[in-house]
């Protein structure tokens, strides 16, 4: 196969997918899922990335290990010079309240970057598509991985704190709630009994943990509730709640509680088992 037979858009996709942190195994799998043959995929990737074909063939046989998050345990941790304190810790479900995950300036900048792009918040349906849901009444938007220097800094901080590569996270979602708005009790893991389970998990495996960051402090209400253990995490600017779960974990039921007075801004990061492909 000669270079000129590789379409420019395919070449750019391979390069951008590699730069985003996806392994050769995942890259080749994505190509096979799109209809390319195994040998054809390997030849194309070898030429675009200027790699020996034997290296690419070896990578095609080596599935990457899935990652599990390292739940913060120490009362205080320093991540690249940034101090984070664990002020609440439970193990059934695994919940950690992380004080100081973001600075006040970072909170303000995230809101400013997101506000012009807000629209009705979406959820993932059974086929892996985004849809509106009456249980979620906020407005929001998604950043792409590393879309801005600020987003990149926050994603890397979370990755270093939890031991999960940036490539295993979905894009950072920003949500804005006004008085009366909420997100009713739900699970973040994908239900394997739903018909679209294979489609949604093909893009990075099952969700394994969530990080909800509070970008402001509402005047009243707007916390995150975990009804199985009777825990409500107060929304405090710069702090976050991290919680991990396995498929079918009923104790991870949680809700974005209604805002009573003021408004609420949050940033959410969902972590996957494997590199995530948007």
Helices and strands as residue ranges (DSSP letters): G 3-5, H 8-19, H 24-33, H 38-48, H 53-60, E 76-79, E 82-91, E 94-99, H 104-115, E 119-120, E 123-124, E 130-131, E 139-142, H 149-162, G 166-168, E 173-178, E 183-186, H 197-201, E 207-214, E 220-221, E 224-226, E 231-233, E 240-244, G 250-252, E 254-256, E 259-261, E 263-272
